[in-house]
């Protein structure tokens, strides 16, 4: 192992203990965990622990094709969310649709690791924009290569559920809030989520929180307006189940009018 990825024995023993706990909770073996926690990821986790950003990984929140989200605990026992993008076997066939054309990422290399690091940086930047303009989303705290540290949305017992898994008590308020967020992102940040759906909204205390901003694009992106139309369509279509009817074209025109 190169010195760049040196992990001291004490830390490795601590990590091994956490591996066992995580494996038991997730119900997978060490090989599967190794696909998420490769050498470079372990090195990045060691930095977060030695810098006292986190103390332990608590439990997995979600598992996706590109990465995994864990709840982490800080040294002062507060909760954070840790999103770890896999560098070894992530499925990123669609990534070029969102990075190519984004003026913030014109100089990236084309190897897998650099693309994933840029994707993590992109999500950090997009979440930062949402925090600046007052759109509800996890607040970004820190990023190291393929690891994004952010605000944990949920309580001590469980993370906030995705909107698709909740029967909404006040659907019209949630709908209006999401359309308002789409509009605010466009008008105040020049940003489009580009993959907004019931899978990318958390419901916490009857309020929607937008997540998964890695694919968010600036208006300069050549497909930004197509992505905007798709976001509007996904939200309007989803809320039909609550008998909420809205004109997609009218919403689009209201958002984009000068």
Secondary structure as GFF3:
##gff-version 3
##sequence-region A 1 258
A	DSSP	three_ten_helix	3	5	.	.	.	ID=ss1
A	DSSP	alpha_helix	9	26	.	.	.	ID=ss2
A	DSSP	alpha_helix	30	36	.	.	.	ID=ss3
A	DSSP	alpha_helix	39	50	.	.	.	ID=ss4
A	DSSP	beta_strand	56	63	.	.	.	ID=ss5
A	DSSP	beta_strand	67	73	.	.	.	ID=ss6
A	DSSP	beta_strand	79	85	.	.	.	ID=ss7
A	DSSP	alpha_helix	96	99	.	.	.	ID=ss8
A	DSSP	three_ten_helix	103	105	.	.	.	ID=ss9
A	DSSP	alpha_helix	112	133	.	.	.	ID=ss10
A	DSSP	beta_strand	140	144	.	.	.	ID=ss11
A	DSSP	beta_strand	147	151	.	.	.	ID=ss12
A	DSSP	beta_strand	161	162	.	.	.	ID=ss13
A	DSSP	three_ten_helix	163	165	.	.	.	ID=ss14
A	DSSP	alpha_helix	171	189	.	.	.	ID=ss15
A	DSSP	beta_strand	191	192	.	.	.	ID=ss16
A	DSSP	beta_strand	201	204	.	.	.	ID=ss17
A	DSSP	beta_strand	207	210	.	.	.	ID=ss18
A	DSSP	beta_strand	217	218	.	.	.	ID=ss19
A	DSSP	alpha_helix	224	238	.	.	.	ID=ss20
A	DSSP	three_ten_helix	239	242	.	.	.	ID=ss21
A	DSSP	alpha_helix	248	256	.	.	.	ID=ss22
###
